[in-house]
Amino acid sequence: MASEAELKAAGEKHIPKDYDPALYKLRHSLAHVLAQAVVERFPEAKPTIGPPIEYGFYYDFDLDVNPTDTDLNWIADRMRAIIKAKHAFKVREVSAAEGREIFKDNPYKLELIDGLTKGQDEYGNANAGAATITVYQQDTFTDLCRGPHVETTGNLDAKGFKIQQVTGSYWRGDSKNKMLKRFHATAWASGDDLKAHLARLEEAAKRDHRKVGRELELFANEPLFGSGFPMLLPKGATVRRLLETFITDYERRAGYLHVYTPDAAKKELYIQSGHWEHYKDGMFPPMSLGEDEDLVLRPMCCPHHIQVYKSKARSYRDLPIRIAELGTMYRYEKSGVVGGLSRVRCMTLNDAHLFVRPDQIKTEIAGVLALMKCAYADLGIGEYRLRLSKHDPADKVKYVDNPAMWESSERILREALVESGLPFFEADGEAAFYGPKIDVQVKDVMGREETLSTIQLDQHLPEQFKLEFKDTDDTPKRPVMIHRGVISTMERMIAYLIELYAGAFPVWLAPVQVAIVPIADRHFEFAQKLGEQLLDADYRVDVDLGDKRMQGKIRDAQLQKIPYILVIGDKEMEANAVAVRLRNGEDLGAKPVAEFVAMLEAVVKSRTLKLVP
């Protein structure tokens, strides 16, 4: 039998690599404290599993009653008392027989013990070999657990956690099993950290693109379309059109050639590219057309752009060739993870593939990074970091088995990043199946990182498709591919920008830039003519001729986060002027129409985030 110190050290190995070890142990320990309090409140409750998760932990119980707010307050108070008592977390190794005796009244723990003896983890997934069976105890509560935990409950902050809600959850996520009660809690090292997190939650709720998108009439979900297939309403479509024009103009000036390729192709195309082998679980099922012809909705555009490259013979003088497309793709995301615009099943990627000579790789990567920096600056994205995403040499299933290729590609990307002067970090196991990549990581309103842009180096697909160009000596050579997406998919970018701006888009990107509010019926004609004048100048205008009073119309425009609200009354008509208000409530006073139009033009042209230049 291992010593307690050895068992605790073994438990440390189970902390996920991207999880702060101190927070992991804190949250895992609080989960046990909560379980003790729940069992004391409800002696009939049967604990199942309670892992740390992002921002906190949960614990599932077989419990037939619905806990009330009074119950949850009692449980929280009891947890604080347990913390104050400074009970030690003691671990010991037990045999399967002893474990079954300890948990003889809990069928869930008995099922877990049976799985451990077969080399399975707590979720029933296969592990390498049978696991050691350990139990942790604090005070009167004993749980089947591999750890790790803090030394005593006194290491926890009684003000650093909050029980948030109780929901339903099936045992092991299987709807065929019994519905359990899941206690959700957020947990932090201190009360101040908890307060900061709750403030972030409150701000995130205000900025949630699903909520803001509904309020601003940007997009909607239609059940008849199915999960993961949102529709952009006129205002959302306007934002998308502006983003598409914005990025394609940048690409055109950078020498990209835009194409349109089909949204579907024969399955054989994806077999040759390797996507069918490595990605078929994320693809929609083939559509059989008979006579052994199966079509597949594309999950990626790269095999299609390869066909563009192959459409004619290429010389070394032709390279680099930069093929770009706003390519619509389809991915079979599970129903439980799709939502809003950020996780969808149909998406349009700002996609491009560069076919280059080996001596051009670093120059082209530098060009993509420069394009990205310009686009980010215009969009107001100021905080991001670069990740060199490498393969995992031990994973022969996920990654193409070509060590020399991986070594070469990762070295070239690393050198390109070093030469760029931009700071970066490296991560194993984050590469695409065919090559390493540079991922541009941004944070959402909750501080979570997500990938917004990618630059992938690929020596594999050119080999798969036998791509060639004639070199200076007239011999055939293999080009290298660079896959890149600067502003992600249109759907994800819109979702990200909604939350970044809290719905208050910069003037150049706002679906409606100007709201015109005539005070009375006699001002309608002037308002309509002004609206037509601005529309002819290619500005997006809403003239409010409704029945509401002026203040109601102004409030409506502010709620729609329209940048400029122009109020027109008798004085304004006489002076050919407008009273200018901003969506934040600031009153700029009366301005001649020509002066306002000049200000609007300057703000739009500069793509500033400000409303006044």
WOURMO-V798171 format. One line per field, one symbol per residue. ss: DSSP state (2 for helix, 1 for strand, 0 for the rest). phi: phi as a letter, one per 40 degrees, with the letter a starting at -180 (. if undefined). burial: # if it has 16 or more other C-alpha atoms within 10 Angstrom, else .. A space follows every 50 residues. Layout:
BEGIN
ss=???
phi=???
burial=???
END
This chain:
BEGIN
ss=00022222222200000000222222222222222222222000011000 01100111111100000022222222222222220001011110022222 22000022222222222001000001000000011111001111000000 01222000001111111111222000001111111110002222222222 22222220222222200011000000000011022222222222222222 22200011000001112222222022222222000011000001111000 02222222200000100000111111111100000000100010011111 11111102222222222222222222222000001111100000000000 00222222222222222222000111100001001011111110000011 11111111002222000011000001100111111111122222222222 20000022200001111100222222222222222200001111000002 22222222200001111102222220111111000011111122222222 2222220000000
phi=.ccccccccccccccdcbbcdccccccccccccccccccccbdccbcbba ccbcgiabacbcaccccccccccccccccccccccfcccbbacbcdcccc ccbccbcccccccdcccbgbccbgccbcgccccbbbbbfcbbbcacgcbc caccccccbcbaccabbcacdfgbcccccbbbccabaacacccccccccc cccccccdccccccccfcaabbdccgcgbcbccdccccccdccccdcccd cdccgcbcbbbccaacddcccccgccccbcccbcccbcbgfgbbbbccca cdccccccdccacbbdccccbbcbacccbbbcccdcbcifbcbbbbabcc babbbbcdcbdccccccccccccccccccgcbbaabbccbcbdcccccbd cadcccccccccccccccccgccabbacgbcccbicacbccbbcccgcca cbbbbbbbbccdcdbfcaaccdcgccbccbbbcabcbgccccccdccdcc cfgccddcbccbcbbbbccbdccccccccccccccccgbcbbccbccccd cccccdccccfcdbbbcbbccccccfbbccbcccgcbcgcbddccccccc ccccccfccccbc
burial=......##..##..#.....#.#################.##..###### ###..########...#....#..##.###.###.#########.#..## .##..#.###.###########........########...######### #############..#..####......###########.#..##.#... ...##.#######..#.####.....######..##.###.##...##.. #....#......#####.##..####.#.#.###.#........###### ######..#....###...##############....############# #######...##.##..##.##..##.###....#######......### ....##..##.###.##...........###############.#..... ############....####......######################## .##################...##.###.##.......#######....# ..##..##.##########..#...########......##.#..##..# #.##..###.#..
END
